[in-house]
Amino acid sequence: MNKAGRPRIEAVSPGLVRMRLIAAGLLLAMAAVFLVSRAYDQRWPALGFVRAFAEAAMVGGLADWFAVTALFRHPLGLPIPHTAIIPRNKDRIGTTLAAFLRDNFLIPRVVARRMLRLDVAGAAGRWLANPLARDGRIARGASALTIHMLQALDQQRLGGMVKTMIGTRLNELDVAPLLGQALTAAIAEGRHLPLLDGIVRWAARILEANDHLIRAMVHERAGSILRWTGLDETLANKIIAGLNGLLSDMAADSAHPLRAKAEEGLESLAHDLMHSPEMQARVEAIKAEIIANPAMQRWLDGIWEQARGGMLRMASDPDRVMQGPIGDALRQLGETLQREDRLRATINRFVRRTVVGIAADYGDNIVRLVSETVKGWDAETITRRLENAVGRDLQYIRINGTLVGGLVGLVIHGIDVALG
């Protein structure tokens, strides 16, 4: 794009310029041959064949020059009707191209039919499992394309989109029932026992580190007689010893009554998380408070940059990545994809549904984008692009027209002389 926001006018390719010069030079050469042969054909009658060839070649060359030129511009700048066909029909070309794309590629049933013939998972598995079979050029090209795309994206806007998307998903997530189901499964399988053991050990450490607080509390609340006789210290020691004994018994006895009470409390909590609206509302409030916390927001802000940095590192040196743990995991995935027919069929079905879904949801937007993009090009831009794409073949038509025209003229002149 230029500074004005319009598409850049593409330069004519060197190959097209060369073919133009050849076609024009051949036409000029035929004109020169015609003039020379016409001047001397009375002296040397055999030159009549040369003149007939050159004359017909000029007619064929000029006709094809006019036809080729009329596609892209007005011949000699003259506004001759039915010339400059492509610039005049630019909008119709965009609409037709978009309709062709929609009717042949973006209709869901067409996409589904084409995707049925593709074994995406199998191809990916073979590529991942066999490093030696990978085309280094494809890998380097994909890496360069990935790097350019990641660097070209608006990082601030994209980071905000990622943050918003994650925040939206977290807000939509109903956490309480999930926690309740996880806790119920953990209790049923005994996976909560290490948690209880950890809580008991944690309580013992807290008691040991803060026994002075218990002594101070007992001392402050004891009467003057207890303090005068020193019984407050004895009472505090008894309380601390009793608590330590209780925690020791709970740690040693998995059937301790207090542990049973704790398990009942966990079961009740799991039930409330799944079925109590009041408990679910409390959990949702806690979740909302965590999401709104500035520290959480900063963490969300950094997610995209961390992911982007990781992708850039992987794209910059894919061979090194493939030699590490990630490469081993990808190779194992490739071998699994080749071995497991059900997994391969599942992935292919998922890919097919995803592509069909994209065609169904965004097909009209893609078609509209193509049509509006072509319509937004100025006439010179679309003319240059199409001319660069097919111009060399059209110049071959001019050359062939010149030579074929000359041969036809030579044959006609020979017949004329024979009948003559």
PyMOL commands that set and color helices and strands:
alter all, ss='L'
color gray80, all
select helices_A, chain A and resi 14-40+47-72+75-77+85-88+90-105+108-116+120-129+131-133+136-152+155-172+175-188+193-209+211-221+224-229+231-252+257-275+277-292+294-316+318-323+325-339+341-376+379-419
alter helices_A, ss='H'
color red, helices_A
deselect
rebuild
show_as cartoon
